[in-house]
Amino acid sequence: MKTQEQLKYVTRRRAAVLLGLSEMELSRISSESGLGHKEVAGEQEETYFTYEELRQICMLAVHQVH
């Protein structure tokens, strides 16, 4: 069972699917905007997003298209 804390964050892969972006495009927007946070465990690195950050990224992506 997932804890409340785990439900607050979305992985980069899941965020890309939810937003309809490629992981590469999401990484670019994340890097440029400073949204998301990285967790490093050994040699593995994962980026996590809050739902508020996903909303902000969605708005940025829409404005880039127009």
PyMOL Python script that loads the backbone (N, CA, C, O; Angstrom):
from pymol import cmd

cmd.read_pdbstr("""\
ATOM      1  N   MET A   1       0.840  -1.174   0.000  1.00  0.00           N
ATOM      2  CA  MET A   1       0.000   0.000   0.000  1.00  0.00           C
ATOM      3  C   MET A   1       0.889   1.242   0.000  1.00  0.00           C
ATOM      4  O   MET A   1       1.887   1.305   0.717  1.00  0.00           O
ATOM      5  N   LYS A   2       0.517   2.217  -0.803  1.00  0.00           N
ATOM      6  CA  LYS A   2       1.305   3.441  -0.891  1.00  0.00           C
ATOM      7  C   LYS A   2       0.958   4.369   0.265  1.00  0.00           C
ATOM      8  O   LYS A   2      -0.196   4.478   0.680  1.00  0.00           O
ATOM      9  N   THR A   3       1.981   5.027   0.764  1.00  0.00           N
ATOM     10  CA  THR A   3       1.763   5.994   1.838  1.00  0.00           C
ATOM     11  C   THR A   3       1.299   7.315   1.248  1.00  0.00           C
ATOM     12  O   THR A   3       1.414   7.527   0.041  1.00  0.00           O
ATOM     13  N   GLN A   4       0.783   8.196   2.073  1.00  0.00           N
ATOM     14  CA  GLN A   4       0.349   9.516   1.627  1.00  0.00           C
ATOM     15  C   GLN A   4       1.500  10.277   0.982  1.00  0.00           C
ATOM     16  O   GLN A   4       1.294  10.978  -0.009  1.00  0.00           O
ATOM     17  N   GLU A   5       2.703  10.150   1.523  1.00  0.00           N
ATOM     18  CA  GLU A   5       3.873  10.844   0.989  1.00  0.00           C
ATOM     19  C   GLU A   5       4.172  10.381  -0.434  1.00  0.00           C
ATOM     20  O   GLU A   5       4.502  11.207  -1.285  1.00  0.00           O
ATOM     21  N   GLN A   6       4.068   9.105  -0.709  1.00  0.00           N
ATOM     22  CA  GLN A   6       4.331   8.579  -2.047  1.00  0.00           C
ATOM     23  C   GLN A   6       3.303   9.069  -3.062  1.00  0.00           C
ATOM     24  O   GLN A   6       3.618   9.194  -4.246  1.00  0.00           O
ATOM     25  N   LEU A   7       2.087   9.347  -2.617  1.00  0.00           N
ATOM     26  CA  LEU A   7       1.043   9.792  -3.523  1.00  0.00           C
ATOM     27  C   LEU A   7       1.200  11.260  -3.920  1.00  0.00           C
ATOM     28  O   LEU A   7       0.516  11.724  -4.832  1.00  0.00           O
ATOM     29  N   LYS A   8       2.086  11.996  -3.254  1.00  0.00           N
ATOM     30  CA  LYS A   8       2.286  13.409  -3.551  1.00  0.00           C
ATOM     31  C   LYS A   8       3.238  13.633  -4.712  1.00  0.00           C
ATOM     32  O   LYS A   8       3.288  14.732  -5.262  1.00  0.00           O
ATOM     33  N   TYR A   9       3.995  12.611  -5.095  1.00  0.00           N
ATOM     34  CA  TYR A   9       5.032  12.762  -6.105  1.00  0.00           C
ATOM     35  C   TYR A   9       4.838  11.789  -7.259  1.00  0.00           C
ATOM     36  O   TYR A   9       4.303  10.692  -7.097  1.00  0.00           O
ATOM     37  N   VAL A  10       5.295  12.229  -8.438  1.00  0.00           N
ATOM     38  CA  VAL A  10       5.191  11.421  -9.645  1.00  0.00           C
ATOM     39  C   VAL A  10       6.587  11.313 -10.254  1.00  0.00           C
ATOM     40  O   VAL A  10       7.320  12.301 -10.299  1.00  0.00           O
ATOM     41  N   THR A  11       6.958  10.129 -10.720  1.00  0.00           N
ATOM     42  CA  THR A  11       8.262   9.951 -11.369  1.00  0.00           C
ATOM     43  C   THR A  11       8.274  10.636 -12.725  1.00  0.00           C
ATOM     44  O   THR A  11       7.219  10.967 -13.266  1.00  0.00           O
ATOM     45  N   ARG A  12       9.462  10.849 -13.277  1.00  0.00           N
ATOM     46  CA  ARG A  12       9.606  11.502 -14.585  1.00  0.00           C
ATOM     47  C   ARG A  12       8.853  10.722 -15.651  1.00  0.00           C
ATOM     48  O   ARG A  12       8.161  11.321 -16.475  1.00  0.00           O
ATOM     49  N   ARG A  13       8.970   9.422 -15.652  1.00  0.00           N
ATOM     50  CA  ARG A  13       8.290   8.600 -16.665  1.00  0.00           C
ATOM     51  C   ARG A  13       6.774   8.762 -16.577  1.00  0.00           C
ATOM     52  O   ARG A  13       6.107   8.962 -17.592  1.00  0.00           O
ATOM     53  N   ARG A  14       6.241   8.676 -15.381  1.00  0.00           N
ATOM     54  CA  ARG A  14       4.795   8.811 -15.198  1.00  0.00           C
ATOM     55  C   ARG A  14       4.328  10.222 -15.542  1.00  0.00           C
ATOM     56  O   ARG A  14       3.269  10.405 -16.142  1.00  0.00           O
ATOM     57  N   ALA A  15       5.131  11.225 -15.154  1.00  0.00           N
ATOM     58  CA  ALA A  15       4.792  12.614 -15.467  1.00  0.00           C
ATOM     59  C   ALA A  15       4.739  12.826 -16.980  1.00  0.00           C
ATOM     60  O   ALA A  15       3.839  13.502 -17.480  1.00  0.00           O
ATOM     61  N   ALA A  16       5.687  12.259 -17.699  1.00  0.00           N
ATOM     62  CA  ALA A  16       5.713  12.388 -19.157  1.00  0.00           C
ATOM     63  C   ALA A  16       4.458  11.787 -19.774  1.00  0.00           C
ATOM     64  O   ALA A  16       3.870  12.366 -20.688  1.00  0.00           O
ATOM     65  N   VAL A  17       4.055  10.637 -19.280  1.00  0.00           N
ATOM     66  CA  VAL A  17       2.845   9.991 -19.796  1.00  0.00           C
ATOM     67  C   VAL A  17       1.617  10.847 -19.495  1.00  0.00           C
ATOM     68  O   VAL A  17       0.775  11.052 -20.369  1.00  0.00           O
ATOM     69  N   LEU A  18       1.511  11.340 -18.281  1.00  0.00           N
ATOM     70  CA  LEU A  18       0.361  12.159 -17.894  1.00  0.00           C
ATOM     71  C   LEU A  18       0.264  13.438 -18.721  1.00  0.00           C
ATOM     72  O   LEU A  18      -0.833  13.887 -19.053  1.00  0.00           O
ATOM     73  N   LEU A  19       1.406  14.018 -19.048  1.00  0.00           N
ATOM     74  CA  LEU A  19       1.424  15.281 -19.783  1.00  0.00           C
ATOM     75  C   LEU A  19       1.452  15.088 -21.301  1.00  0.00           C
ATOM     76  O   LEU A  19       1.294  16.051 -22.051  1.00  0.00           O
ATOM     77  N   GLY A  20       1.652  13.847 -21.755  1.00  0.00           N
ATOM     78  CA  GLY A  20       1.712  13.592 -23.186  1.00  0.00           C
ATOM     79  C   GLY A  20       2.998  14.122 -23.817  1.00  0.00           C
ATOM     80  O   GLY A  20       3.010  14.512 -24.984  1.00  0.00           O
ATOM     81  N   LEU A  21       4.079  14.133 -23.037  1.00  0.00           N
ATOM     82  CA  LEU A  21       5.386  14.592 -23.511  1.00  0.00           C
ATOM     83  C   LEU A  21       6.354  13.419 -23.520  1.00  0.00           C
ATOM     84  O   LEU A  21       6.146  12.421 -22.831  1.00  0.00           O
ATOM     85  N   SER A  22       7.411  13.552 -24.307  1.00  0.00           N
ATOM     86  CA  SER A  22       8.477  12.562 -24.211  1.00  0.00           C
ATOM     87  C   SER A  22       9.267  12.856 -22.934  1.00  0.00           C
ATOM     88  O   SER A  22       9.241  13.979 -22.430  1.00  0.00           O
ATOM     89  N   GLU A  23       9.960  11.857 -22.422  1.00  0.00           N
ATOM     90  CA  GLU A  23      10.780  12.078 -21.229  1.00  0.00           C
ATOM     91  C   GLU A  23      11.867  13.113 -21.514  1.00  0.00           C
ATOM     92  O   GLU A  23      12.232  13.897 -20.637  1.00  0.00           O
ATOM     93  N   MET A  24      12.379  13.110 -22.743  1.00  0.00           N
ATOM     94  CA  MET A  24      13.415  14.068 -23.110  1.00  0.00           C
ATOM     95  C   MET A  24      12.863  15.504 -23.064  1.00  0.00           C
ATOM     96  O   MET A  24      13.517  16.405 -22.539  1.00  0.00           O
ATOM     97  N   GLU A  25      11.676  15.707 -23.610  1.00  0.00           N
ATOM     98  CA  GLU A  25      11.058  17.032 -23.608  1.00  0.00           C
ATOM     99  C   GLU A  25      10.731  17.471 -22.179  1.00  0.00           C
ATOM    100  O   GLU A  25      10.945  18.629 -21.820  1.00  0.00           O
ATOM    101  N   LEU A  26      10.220  16.562 -21.379  1.00  0.00           N
ATOM    102  CA  LEU A  26       9.931  16.876 -19.982  1.00  0.00           C
ATOM    103  C   LEU A  26      11.206  17.243 -19.238  1.00  0.00           C
ATOM    104  O   LEU A  26      11.209  18.184 -18.445  1.00  0.00           O
ATOM    105  N   SER A  27      12.276  16.521 -19.481  1.00  0.00           N
ATOM    106  CA  SER A  27      13.561  16.825 -18.838  1.00  0.00           C
ATOM    107  C   SER A  27      14.058  18.206 -19.240  1.00  0.00           C
ATOM    108  O   SER A  27      14.596  18.942 -18.413  1.00  0.00           O
ATOM    109  N   ARG A  28      13.879  18.557 -20.506  1.00  0.00           N
ATOM    110  CA  ARG A  28      14.299  19.874 -20.983  1.00  0.00           C
ATOM    111  C   ARG A  28      13.518  20.985 -20.289  1.00  0.00           C
ATOM    112  O   ARG A  28      14.100  21.952 -19.796  1.00  0.00           O
ATOM    113  N   ILE A  29      12.201  20.839 -20.254  1.00  0.00           N
ATOM    114  CA  ILE A  29      11.355  21.849 -19.612  1.00  0.00           C
ATOM    115  C   ILE A  29      11.683  21.928 -18.124  1.00  0.00           C
ATOM    116  O   ILE A  29      11.772  23.019 -17.561  1.00  0.00           O
ATOM    117  N   SER A  30      11.861  20.781 -17.494  1.00  0.00           N
ATOM    118  CA  SER A  30      12.189  20.735 -16.067  1.00  0.00           C
ATOM    119  C   SER A  30      13.501  21.454 -15.797  1.00  0.00           C
ATOM    120  O   SER A  30      13.602  22.234 -14.850  1.00  0.00           O
ATOM    121  N   SER A  31      14.497  21.197 -16.619  1.00  0.00           N
ATOM    122  CA  SER A  31      15.808  21.811 -16.449  1.00  0.00           C
ATOM    123  C   SER A  31      15.736  23.326 -16.634  1.00  0.00           C
ATOM    124  O   SER A  31      16.314  24.078 -15.849  1.00  0.00           O
ATOM    125  N   GLU A  32      15.033  23.771 -17.666  1.00  0.00           N
ATOM    126  CA  GLU A  32      14.919  25.196 -17.956  1.00  0.00           C
ATOM    127  C   GLU A  32      14.110  25.945 -16.911  1.00  0.00           C
ATOM    128  O   GLU A  32      14.393  27.107 -16.619  1.00  0.00           O
ATOM    129  N   SER A  33      13.103  25.285 -16.346  1.00  0.00           N
ATOM    130  CA  SER A  33      12.208  25.955 -15.405  1.00  0.00           C
ATOM    131  C   SER A  33      12.606  25.765 -13.943  1.00  0.00           C
ATOM    132  O   SER A  33      12.167  26.513 -13.070  1.00  0.00           O
ATOM    133  N   GLY A  34      13.436  24.762 -13.685  1.00  0.00           N
ATOM    134  CA  GLY A  34      13.814  24.481 -12.299  1.00  0.00           C
ATOM    135  C   GLY A  34      12.758  23.690 -11.544  1.00  0.00           C
ATOM    136  O   GLY A  34      12.828  23.573 -10.321  1.00  0.00           O
ATOM    137  N   LEU A  35      11.781  23.149 -12.260  1.00  0.00           N
ATOM    138  CA  LEU A  35      10.726  22.367 -11.615  1.00  0.00           C
ATOM    139  C   LEU A  35      11.144  20.912 -11.482  1.00  0.00           C
ATOM    140  O   LEU A  35      11.891  20.397 -12.313  1.00  0.00           O
ATOM    141  N   GLY A  36      10.664  20.252 -10.441  1.00  0.00           N
ATOM    142  CA  GLY A  36      11.032  18.869 -10.165  1.00  0.00           C
ATOM    143  C   GLY A  36      12.231  18.825  -9.237  1.00  0.00           C
ATOM    144  O   GLY A  36      12.951  19.812  -9.087  1.00  0.00           O
ATOM    145  N   HIS A  37      12.436  17.690  -8.624  1.00  0.00           N
ATOM    146  CA  HIS A  37      13.631  17.532  -7.778  1.00  0.00           C
ATOM    147  C   HIS A  37      14.215  16.147  -8.000  1.00  0.00           C
ATOM    148  O   HIS A  37      13.497  15.167  -8.200  1.00  0.00           O
ATOM    149  N   LYS A  38      15.531  16.099  -7.957  1.00  0.00           N
ATOM    150  CA  LYS A  38      16.250  14.856  -8.220  1.00  0.00           C
ATOM    151  C   LYS A  38      16.628  14.172  -6.922  1.00  0.00           C
ATOM    152  O   LYS A  38      17.017  14.810  -5.944  1.00  0.00           O
ATOM    153  N   GLU A  39      16.503  12.864  -6.942  1.00  0.00           N
ATOM    154  CA  GLU A  39      16.935  12.010  -5.844  1.00  0.00           C
ATOM    155  C   GLU A  39      18.007  11.085  -6.403  1.00  0.00           C
ATOM    156  O   GLU A  39      17.825  10.486  -7.463  1.00  0.00           O
ATOM    157  N   VAL A  40      19.121  10.970  -5.691  1.00  0.00           N
ATOM    158  CA  VAL A  40      20.210  10.113  -6.123  1.00  0.00           C
ATOM    159  C   VAL A  40      20.416   9.020  -5.088  1.00  0.00           C
ATOM    160  O   VAL A  40      20.547   9.292  -3.894  1.00  0.00           O
ATOM    161  N   ALA A  41      20.442   7.780  -5.563  1.00  0.00           N
ATOM    162  CA  ALA A  41      20.713   6.624  -4.702  1.00  0.00           C
ATOM    163  C   ALA A  41      21.790   5.799  -5.395  1.00  0.00           C
ATOM    164  O   ALA A  41      21.519   5.083  -6.359  1.00  0.00           O
ATOM    165  N   GLY A  42      23.004   5.909  -4.895  1.00  0.00           N
ATOM    166  CA  GLY A  42      24.110   5.214  -5.546  1.00  0.00           C
ATOM    167  C   GLY A  42      24.348   5.818  -6.910  1.00  0.00           C
ATOM    168  O   GLY A  42      24.592   7.019  -7.029  1.00  0.00           O
ATOM    169  N   GLU A  43      24.279   5.001  -7.932  1.00  0.00           N
ATOM    170  CA  GLU A  43      24.470   5.489  -9.293  1.00  0.00           C
ATOM    171  C   GLU A  43      23.153   5.789 -10.001  1.00  0.00           C
ATOM    172  O   GLU A  43      23.153   6.246 -11.144  1.00  0.00           O
ATOM    173  N   GLN A  44      22.040   5.536  -9.334  1.00  0.00           N
ATOM    174  CA  GLN A  44      20.736   5.780  -9.944  1.00  0.00           C
ATOM    175  C   GLN A  44      20.228   7.161  -9.558  1.00  0.00           C
ATOM    176  O   GLN A  44      20.379   7.606  -8.420  1.00  0.00           O
ATOM    177  N   GLU A  45      19.628   7.821 -10.529  1.00  0.00           N
ATOM    178  CA  GLU A  45      19.065   9.149 -10.316  1.00  0.00           C
ATOM    179  C   GLU A  45      17.644   9.157 -10.853  1.00  0.00           C
ATOM    180  O   GLU A  45      17.388   8.638 -11.940  1.00  0.00           O
ATOM    181  N   GLU A  46      16.720   9.740 -10.106  1.00  0.00           N
ATOM    182  CA  GLU A  46      15.326   9.834 -10.537  1.00  0.00           C
ATOM    183  C   GLU A  46      14.828  11.240 -10.233  1.00  0.00           C
ATOM    184  O   GLU A  46      15.174  11.822  -9.205  1.00  0.00           O
ATOM    185  N   THR A  47      14.020  11.773 -11.125  1.00  0.00           N
ATOM    186  CA  THR A  47      13.409  13.075 -10.933  1.00  0.00           C
ATOM    187  C   THR A  47      11.950  12.866 -10.548  1.00  0.00           C
ATOM    188  O   THR A  47      11.245  12.063 -11.158  1.00  0.00           O
ATOM    189  N   TYR A  48      11.508  13.595  -9.532  1.00  0.00           N
ATOM    190  CA  TYR A  48      10.131  13.519  -9.056  1.00  0.00           C
ATOM    191  C   TYR A  48       9.465  14.878  -9.195  1.00  0.00           C
ATOM    192  O   TYR A  48      10.118  15.917  -9.097  1.00  0.00           O
ATOM    193  N   PHE A  49       8.158  14.858  -9.424  1.00  0.00           N
ATOM    194  CA  PHE A  49       7.373  16.069  -9.575  1.00  0.00           C
ATOM    195  C   PHE A  49       6.154  16.014  -8.672  1.00  0.00           C
ATOM    196  O   PHE A  49       5.564  14.953  -8.471  1.00  0.00           O
ATOM    197  N   THR A  50       5.783  17.169  -8.130  1.00  0.00           N
ATOM    198  CA  THR A  50       4.508  17.270  -7.417  1.00  0.00           C
ATOM    199  C   THR A  50       3.432  17.521  -8.473  1.00  0.00           C
ATOM    200  O   THR A  50       3.744  17.858  -9.615  1.00  0.00           O
ATOM    201  N   TYR A  51       2.184  17.357  -8.094  1.00  0.00           N
ATOM    202  CA  TYR A  51       1.104  17.623  -9.034  1.00  0.00           C
ATOM    203  C   TYR A  51       1.037  19.104  -9.382  1.00  0.00           C
ATOM    204  O   TYR A  51       0.656  19.452 -10.499  1.00  0.00           O
ATOM    205  N   GLU A  52       1.395  19.973  -8.462  1.00  0.00           N
ATOM    206  CA  GLU A  52       1.452  21.407  -8.750  1.00  0.00           C
ATOM    207  C   GLU A  52       2.539  21.694  -9.793  1.00  0.00           C
ATOM    208  O   GLU A  52       2.336  22.513 -10.690  1.00  0.00           O
ATOM    209  N   GLU A  53       3.675  21.031  -9.679  1.00  0.00           N
ATOM    210  CA  GLU A  53       4.735  21.201 -10.679  1.00  0.00           C
ATOM    211  C   GLU A  53       4.274  20.696 -12.046  1.00  0.00           C
ATOM    212  O   GLU A  53       4.610  21.290 -13.070  1.00  0.00           O
ATOM    213  N   LEU A  54       3.513  19.614 -12.069  1.00  0.00           N
ATOM    214  CA  LEU A  54       2.978  19.108 -13.337  1.00  0.00           C
ATOM    215  C   LEU A  54       2.044  20.135 -13.971  1.00  0.00           C
ATOM    216  O   LEU A  54       2.058  20.328 -15.186  1.00  0.00           O
ATOM    217  N   ARG A  55       1.247  20.781 -13.155  1.00  0.00           N
ATOM    218  CA  ARG A  55       0.345  21.822 -13.664  1.00  0.00           C
ATOM    219  C   ARG A  55       1.152  22.964 -14.280  1.00  0.00           C
ATOM    220  O   ARG A  55       0.820  23.463 -15.356  1.00  0.00           O
ATOM    221  N   GLN A  56       2.214  23.371 -13.585  1.00  0.00           N
ATOM    222  CA  GLN A  56       3.055  24.456 -14.084  1.00  0.00           C
ATOM    223  C   GLN A  56       3.758  24.057 -15.387  1.00  0.00           C
ATOM    224  O   GLN A  56       3.857  24.864 -16.311  1.00  0.00           O
ATOM    225  N   ILE A  57       4.239  22.825 -15.459  1.00  0.00           N
ATOM    226  CA  ILE A  57       4.893  22.342 -16.671  1.00  0.00           C
ATOM    227  C   ILE A  57       3.896  22.300 -17.822  1.00  0.00           C
ATOM    228  O   ILE A  57       4.235  22.646 -18.953  1.00  0.00           O
ATOM    229  N   CYS A  58       2.688  21.884 -17.539  1.00  0.00           N
ATOM    230  CA  CYS A  58       1.636  21.846 -18.557  1.00  0.00           C
ATOM    231  C   CYS A  58       1.413  23.251 -19.116  1.00  0.00           C
ATOM    232  O   CYS A  58       1.310  23.425 -20.330  1.00  0.00           O
ATOM    233  N   MET A  59       1.339  24.243 -18.246  1.00  0.00           N
ATOM    234  CA  MET A  59       1.143  25.620 -18.686  1.00  0.00           C
ATOM    235  C   MET A  59       2.334  26.098 -19.515  1.00  0.00           C
ATOM    236  O   MET A  59       2.147  26.781 -20.522  1.00  0.00           O
ATOM    237  N   LEU A  60       3.545  25.751 -19.107  1.00  0.00           N
ATOM    238  CA  LEU A  60       4.737  26.131 -19.874  1.00  0.00           C
ATOM    239  C   LEU A  60       4.736  25.475 -21.253  1.00  0.00           C
ATOM    240  O   LEU A  60       5.068  26.118 -22.249  1.00  0.00           O
ATOM    241  N   ALA A  61       4.368  24.213 -21.309  1.00  0.00           N
ATOM    242  CA  ALA A  61       4.347  23.473 -22.578  1.00  0.00           C
ATOM    243  C   ALA A  61       3.311  24.083 -23.525  1.00  0.00           C
ATOM    244  O   ALA A  61       3.561  24.199 -24.725  1.00  0.00           O
ATOM    245  N   VAL A  62       2.178  24.464 -23.002  1.00  0.00           N
ATOM    246  CA  VAL A  62       1.118  25.058 -23.832  1.00  0.00           C
ATOM    247  C   VAL A  62       1.591  26.396 -24.383  1.00  0.00           C
ATOM    248  O   VAL A  62       1.365  26.694 -25.556  1.00  0.00           O
ATOM    249  N   HIS A  63       2.241  27.202 -23.558  1.00  0.00           N
ATOM    250  CA  HIS A  63       2.706  28.515 -24.004  1.00  0.00           C
ATOM    251  C   HIS A  63       3.834  28.398 -25.025  1.00  0.00           C
ATOM    252  O   HIS A  63       3.986  29.278 -25.872  1.00  0.00           O
ATOM    253  N   GLN A  64       4.621  27.337 -24.962  1.00  0.00           N
ATOM    254  CA  GLN A  64       5.713  27.147 -25.932  1.00  0.00           C
ATOM    255  C   GLN A  64       5.154  26.788 -27.305  1.00  0.00           C
ATOM    256  O   GLN A  64       5.754  27.120 -28.327  1.00  0.00           O
ATOM    257  N   VAL A  65       4.009  26.114 -27.330  1.00  0.00           N
ATOM    258  CA  VAL A  65       3.408  25.683 -28.593  1.00  0.00           C
ATOM    259  C   VAL A  65       2.774  26.861 -29.314  1.00  0.00           C
ATOM    260  O   VAL A  65       2.800  26.935 -30.542  1.00  0.00           O
ATOM    261  N   HIS A  66       2.199  27.790 -28.535  1.00  0.00           N
ATOM    262  CA  HIS A  66       1.480  28.931 -29.142  1.00  0.00           C
ATOM    263  C   HIS A  66       2.390  30.070 -29.419  1.00  0.00           C
ATOM    264  O   HIS A  66       1.951  31.102 -29.926  1.00  0.00           O
TER     265      HIS A  66
END
""", "prot")
cmd.dss("prot")
cmd.show_as("cartoon", "prot")
cmd.util.cbc("prot")
cmd.orient("prot")
